[in-house]
């Protein structure tokens, strides 16, 4: 199951068992695999096919495990005896009923970090309730802040599942693994999407306490309320993103667009002038196509960028030059991030594992890294 030498990242030598699921758990496993961790995913019988070649399942081997079969459960415990961390995303209590809860696993491997990924967390009144990204972020104040004034709009599943879930799970696992180095003891990481999404709102709690944030959409600095931080339609129906937050960047935008002497544009801190400025900028951007505006403004300190579709993004010169997107197994997808000078991250090509017994035997041998 070892990665090729060319794909060894900073986490080479780290072994993680992922119990197959959907949402934030698999994405966290992808991130860790991209960074060189050796991850093996345990799929339900008949459940591997939909996930075998998709982007979020990249970089790790998979094997079928019937967790209702005592023999497979015993083999999974053997596998976990040689692992550094575990990722599971079942409802609270499911792993315990399967005989794979923290007590059973840590009794076999006291250094293991047990990562639990749920929407509501392991405790609390909603812990056993079903939910999805939209319901988790709804409780945190995040969903209420996104969208036009009339109605909140779900920001894909980026804020909840991936931002508040996957990234916090990956960070939590790595933090706990560092603790193992110091203490020799593993522990449970209770990662809840609602907790992580609430954490992401820290800046807006700060602004609210300072009296600088209204409890309303499209009325604030970063939510499209200010005319100089929002998107505008262009003559071809495509859109431009304007982010001239600082006064000097806004001044540069006015210079380049010929609006430097317009009184509606100069007094931008007067909120009473915002509707007029908004209308003026709407009319301005409708006079040229998106690409024509980019030719004038992109790359300057005006802080302007085209709003690209997912199909367009890989072809942008900046992203193409950096290799931000790659083609892997015939699918265009984001490259591993972030970047490392000595141990580069890469999409791994793990050796396929034919059976759970083979996986256990492989992890009983020496590690890479």
N, C-alpha and C positions, 0 to 999 in steps of 0.2 A: 504493500500500500504506500510505499515511499514515493515522494515527488521526485521528478528529475532534478539533478543538481542545479540546472539553470533556473528552476522555479522556486528555489528555496528562499523564502523571505525571512523577516525578523522573528517569526514565530516557529521556524523550523525546529522540529523535535517535540513540539507540543502536541499532545494527543487528546482529541475531543470526540465524544460520542454524542450524536444528534438523534433524538427521537423525532421521526418525520412528522411534520405538521404543516400549517400554512401561516402566512403573515410574518410577524417579526422574528420568530425563532429561526426559520430558514435563512432569512436575510442576514442575521447576525452570524450564522454559521458560514455563509458565503464570505462575509468580510474577513473572518478569522482564517478561512481557507486561502483566500487571496493573499493574506500576509504570511502564508507558509505553514499554518497549523495543519496537522494530519487529522482530517475529520472523516469519520465514517458515519453514514446516515443509516439508521435502522428503519426500514420500511415495513408497513403492514403487508401481510400476504395479499398479493394482487394490487398493491397500492403504489408500486414503484414507477409504473409506466408513465403516468402523467407528469412526473417530476424528473424523469431520467435525463432529459437533455435541455431543460429550460435554464434561463440565465441565472436565476436565483439558486439553482441546485448545482452550479458549476464547481469544479475544483475538488470534489470529494467522491469517494467511493460509496456505494450503497449495498446493503445486504438485507435480505428479508428476515424478519424476526416475528414470530407469532407470540405475542406477549400473553396470550391466554394458555399457552402451552408451558407447563412447568419446566420441561427440559430446555426450552428456549430462554425462559427467564433465568435459569441457572447459568446458561451460557452467556447471557448478557451481563450477569454479575461477574463472571470470569473476565469478560471484556473490560468492564469498568474497573476491575482490579488493576489493569495496566494503563488506565486513562488518567489524564490530568483534570479533565472537566467534562461535564455533562450538560446538555441543553434539552429541556423538555417544555412543552407548551400545553399540557393537558389541564383540565380544570382541577382545582385543589382536591386532593384526596385520591385521584385516579392512580397515580404512581404508587401510592401506599397500598391500594387494593391489589395492584399487580405484583406486590412484593418487591418493588423497586424504589420505595420511598427513601428519603435521606437517611433514616436510621439504618436500614438494611444495607444501603450502598456504602455509607461511611464506616460501617462496621467492617466491611471488606477492604476499604481503601480510605484510611483516615485523612489522607492528603488531598482527596478529590474535592474540587469545587463544583457544587451542585447548582446549576443555573435553572431557575424556574421562571418561565415567561408566560405571563397572563395579561389580560386586559385590566382586571380589577384588583389583582394582587391575591395573595394567599389568605388574607383575612379581611374582615369588613362585611357589612350587610349585603353587598352585591357580589361577594366572592364567588358564589355558585351560579350567578346569573349569566346568561348568554349575552354577547355584545360584539361590536365591531368598532373599528377605528372611530367612526363618526359618533358613536355613543360614548366612547371613552373620552374623547376630546371635548364633547359637549359639556361634561361636568367640570372641566378645568378652567373654563373661561376662554380657551383658545378658539373654539369654533365660533363663539359669539363675536369674536373680534375680526373675523375674516369674511369678506364679501361686500357687496353694495349695501347701502343704508337700509334697503327694504328687507333684506333676508340674508342670513348666514349661508355661506357656500362651503362645502367640504373641500379642503385643500388636498385633493387626492387622499392617499393614506400616508402622506409624507410626515405630517406633524405627529400623528399618533403611533401607528405601527412601526414606522422606520425611524423617525426622529426620537420619539419618547420611549419606544420599545427596543428595537434592534441596537441602536447606538448605545443606549444605557446598559443593555444586557452585555454587549461586547466590552464596554468599559468596566462594568461590574465584575465580569469574569476575570479580566486581566488584573484588576485591582486585587481581587481575592487570591489570584495566583501569585502575585507579588507578596501577599501576606503569608502564603504557604512557605515561600522561601525564608521568611523571617521566623515564623513560628512553628513550621512543620505540620500545621493543622489546616485541614480544609474546612469549608463552611457552605451554607446555603445562601444563594443570592436570590432574593425575592424581587424580581423585576416586573413592575406593573406599568402598562402603557399610561394609565391615568397619572401615576406618580411622575413618570418621565415627561409627559406633556405639560404637567403643572410646573415642573422644573424649568422647562423651556420658556415659560412665561415670566421668569424672574425679572427681566428688564422692564416688562410692562407693569409689574408690581411696583418696581422702583419709580417709574414715571408717574403712576397713579398716586403714590405717596407724596410725590413732589408737586402734585396738582397739574401735571403736564400731560395727562392722558384722560380723555373723556370715555365714559362707558357707552360708546356708540361706535358704529362702523362708519368708515369713510369720513371720519371727522378728525383724524389725527395725523401725526407726522409720517408714519410708515404704513398706513392702511389705505392710501389713496385719497385721503382727505385734502392733502396739500397739492396744489396744481403742479408743483415741480417734483413730485415723487409719485408717479402713476403711469399708466399706459395710455397711448393715444392712437386712434385709427389714422391711417395714411390714405393717400389717394387711391391706392390699389386694394384697399380693404384689409391689408395686413397692418401690423401694429409695431409701435416703437415704445421702448421703455425709457423713461426719463427719470434720472435719479440725482438731480443736482442739489443735493442736500446742503452742503456747505456754501456760504455766501460767495466764495471765490469761484466755485464750480458753477454756480448759478449765473454769476457775472460773465463767465466764459460762454455759457449757453446763450445769454442775451447778445453778446458780441457777435457770435457766429451766425445767429439768426436775424440780426439787424434790429433787435428789440431793445437795445441798451438805453435808448432815450424815451421809451414808451412809459408814461406815468403809471399805467395799469400794471406794468411789470416790475418797476423799480421798488415799490413799497410792498414787498412780498410778506413782511411780518404782520401786516394789517389783515386780520382774518376777514374783515368786511370786504376786502378787495378780492378775496379768493374766487368767488363766483365769476367775476368779470375776467380775471386772469385765466381761469379755467376755460371759459368760452373762447378767449383770444387764442390760447394754445391749441384748442380743438380745431379752430379754423386754420391756424397756421399749419398744423401737421397734415391737414387735408389737401394742402396745395402741392405736395410732392409724394412720390411713392416711398415705400419703406426703404428701398435700396438707395434712392436718391438722398434721403435724410442720412443714411449711414455714410454715404460718400462725403457728406459735409461734416458730420458730427462724431462718428464712431472713432474711437482712439484718442479723442481729445479729452481735456479735463472737464468737458461739459457733462460727462457721465451719462452717455446715451448708448443704448444697444438695441439691436433688432430683437423682436419677440419671435424666436424661431420655433418651429414645430419640432417634434422629436425626429421626424424624418430629415429636417433641414440641419439640425444641430451638428451631426458628425462632419458635415462638409464645410463648416465655418473655418476660415483660415487659421484662427487662433487654436481652436480645438483640434484641427487636423495636424497642426505643427507640433502640438504637445502629445498627440496620440491619446486624447481623452476618451475616444471611442475606439474599439477594436472589433474585428470580426473573428469570432470564435465558434467553431463548429457550425459555420454557415450563418450565424446570427450576429448582426451588429449590436454591440452592447457596451456599457461603460467599462473602461479599463480599471484595474485595481487602484485604489487610492487609500491613503496618501502615498507619496513616493519616498524612497529611502536611498541614501547615497551608497551604502555598502551592501545591503541585503535587499535587493529590489523585490517588490511584490510582483506577483504574476498569477495568471490563471493556471492552476496546476492541472496535471494529467495523472491522477492517481491510478495505480494498477487495480484493475477490477478484482473484486473479492467474490468468489463463487458461493461461499456459504458462511454462516455465522461461525461455524467451527474453524474455518480457515482464517477468519478475522481474529478470533481468539488466539490461534496459533501464531499469527503474524505479530500480534502485539505482545506475545510472550518473549519475542526476540529482542535484539538491540534496537535502539532508537537511532533516527537520523538526527543531525544537528549537533 
